[in-house]
Amino acid sequence: MPKSLSTNIGNTLIHVFLILLSLAFIIPFLLVISVSFSNEDSLLQYGYKLIPVQFDLAAYKLIFGKPQQILFAYLTTSVQAVGGMICGLFVMSTCAYALSRRSFKLRRPITLFIFFTMLFGGGLIPSYILITQYLHLNNTIFVYILPTLANAFYIIILRTFFQGLPDALVESAKMDGASEFRVYWQIILPLAKPALATIALFVLLDKWNDWFTSLIYIRNEKLYTLQFLLQRILLEIDFLKNSMTYNLTMENVNLYKLPSESIRFAMAIVAAGPLLMVFPFFQKYFSKGLTVGAVKG
């Protein structure tokens, strides 16, 4: 068999495998979209289909039944996610930069202390007392941001990345009269964009999916996060259906048509949609991170 023919066959098989692998990731996402637009009765009768058997917007009408509440939830989630990400990156990167400098004498004990916090936490009750009775952050937007500004694991990751950067860059900048902050801001941060983008995406995902903080510290409905609000809507639907099982009347028969199945998938679309639009902006930094070591001679 000619070498060119075997190469073409091999490339074809690889392409077919990658296409099938892509479909394995795309089809479940398309199924979620399809089910979210499906009628509740058709789901119970025919199951989940890639194309809705009976198109219905009942799930989305129920979610957006109170548009002002959803708007506040989106706004709160966006502010706390983006604000927490920016503030957290600044705090964690400055801490990691200080710990990566060999001239800093206390870097070893401080690193050990930070690592210790990964093994032992303060607990829910002490944290609640600290945040509500001493810091007075409950029922404020700052309760989403300030208590989680620093993550020990992310600090260690950034510290390790900073240590891998050439010391000659820092030394030459200091010889030219640059201060520590200028070295950090104009030299270290631009070189650490792949690591910062990775940490930023992790922090953004953590904060976007946060519902527990609203459950514990927030009583003002305008400060509910999107995840908590969607979970609350789902619990209310389940409660109504379960209560009607024991108290069925003709007035409540129509309430059985509440989309308890399709609404779960609609919630996934509503919650994940913005992140799917944000991810491509981080993708280019991941690609740079993969190729940065290949061009250094």
VENVEN-V297267 format. One record per helix or strand. SS is the DSSP state (2 for helix, 1 for strand). FROM is the first residue (numbers start at 1). TO is the last residue. If there is no record, write none. Layout:
# VENVEN-V297267
ss=SS from=FROM to=TO
ss=SS from=FROM to=TO
This chain:
# VENVEN-V297267
ss=2 from=3 to=36
ss=1 from=38 to=38
ss=2 from=40 to=46
ss=1 from=55 to=55
ss=2 from=58 to=100
ss=2 from=107 to=119
ss=2 from=124 to=134
ss=2 from=141 to=144
ss=2 from=146 to=148
ss=2 from=152 to=163
ss=2 from=167 to=175
ss=2 from=180 to=191
ss=2 from=193 to=208
ss=2 from=212 to=217
ss=2 from=221 to=223
ss=2 from=226 to=246
ss=2 from=250 to=257
ss=2 from=262 to=294
